[in-house]
């Protein structure tokens, strides 16, 4: 009896987890589509819903940062980029997002450091030159 009940609870938890993952993916896909057509506020709302389901997803935090950058809300962009870096410190894209946000805030030395870290992780000299492009 105890095994059967435990098995049913585990199955229910798995199904709930599976449906949450599906919903998170759906929100992320909708956000990506909205972002692609320039609807950054709408994209951000979908990414926030995905974060409600999985607040420890570095990719979603990075994408929130991109939305905030597009909206020129540099402080919020930096906040999400820093969370992405904390969650995935070896991910160059998270460091680039930090660099963009820092650049937007006018914190050039820190932006250069973030881009340098991204470049080091990617082993790609082009990343360090992104600061030359208007964002």
N, C-alpha and C positions, 0 to 999 in steps of 0.2 A: 504493500500500500504506500509506504513512504517513498519508495523509488518511483512509483507511478506518479504520485503527486509532484515530486521533485522534477521528474521528467516533463510533466505537463507545464510546470512553472518555467522551466528552462526553455521549453519550446515556445511558450508565450513571450518570454523575454527576447528570444531570438527573432521571432516574427516582428515584435515591436521595433527591435533594433534594425531589422531588415527594412521595414517600412520607413523608419526615420532616415536611413541611408538613401532610400529611393527619393524621399521628399527633399533631402539635402541636395541630391544630384539634380532634381528637377528645378529647384530654386537657382542653383548655380548655372544650369543651362539657360534658364530664362534671363538671368542676369547677364550672361555672356552675349545673348542675342540683343538685349537692350543696349548694352555698351557698344556693340558693333554698329548700331545705327545712331549713336550719339545721344542716347537717352540715359545719361549718366546717373541722374537722381533715381530713376526707376531701377536701374541696374543695382545701385547701392542698396535700395530697399530689399531686393531679392537676396543680395549677398548677406545683408543683416539677418534675414530669416534663416539662411543657411547657417550662419554663425550661432543663432539661437539653438540649433540642433547640434552643432559641433564647434564649440568655441576654441578648440585646439587645432584647427585646420590652418596651417600656415599659408596654403594656397588661397583660401578664401580671404584671409587677412591681407594678403598681398593684393588681391583683386579689389578689396575695399580701398586699399591705399591708392590704387590706380584710379578708382572712381573719384576719390577725394582730390587727387591731383588734377583730374579733368575739370573738377568744380573749383579748383584753385583754393581749396581748404587745406592748406599745407600742414597745419598743426594736426588735424585729424589724419591726414595722409601719413605723416611721420609716426603717429601713435600706432596705426595699424602695421606699418612697415617694421617698426621696432618689435612688435609682437611676432611678426613673421620671422624676423631674425632670431628672436629668442627661441622660437619653436624649431627653426631649421637653420642653425648658424652656418652651415656649410652650403647654403643655397644662394648662389650669386644673385638671382633675381630679387630676393628679399633685400639684399644689400643695395642693389640698383634702385629699388623703390625708396629706400632710405635716402640715397643720394639725391634723387629727384625732389623729394620733399624738403630736404635740407637746402637744396639749391633754391627752391621756391621761397623758403624762409629767409634767404639771403645769408645763410650760414655756410659760406663758401669753403672754408678750410675743412669743416666736418663733411661737407658734400664730397670733396675731393678724397677724403679718407674712406668714405663709404664706397665710392666708385673704385678706388684702388683695391679695396678688399674684394669687391665683385670681380675686378679684373684678375686678381690673384687666384680667386677660386675658379674662374673660367679659363685662366691662362690665355686670355684674349686681349690684345693691346687696344682694340677698338673701344672697349667699355670705358676706359679712362678718358677717352676723348668725347664722350657723350655730352659733357658740360659745354662744349662748344656749340651745341645745337639748342635752339630755343625750345623750351618746353611749355 
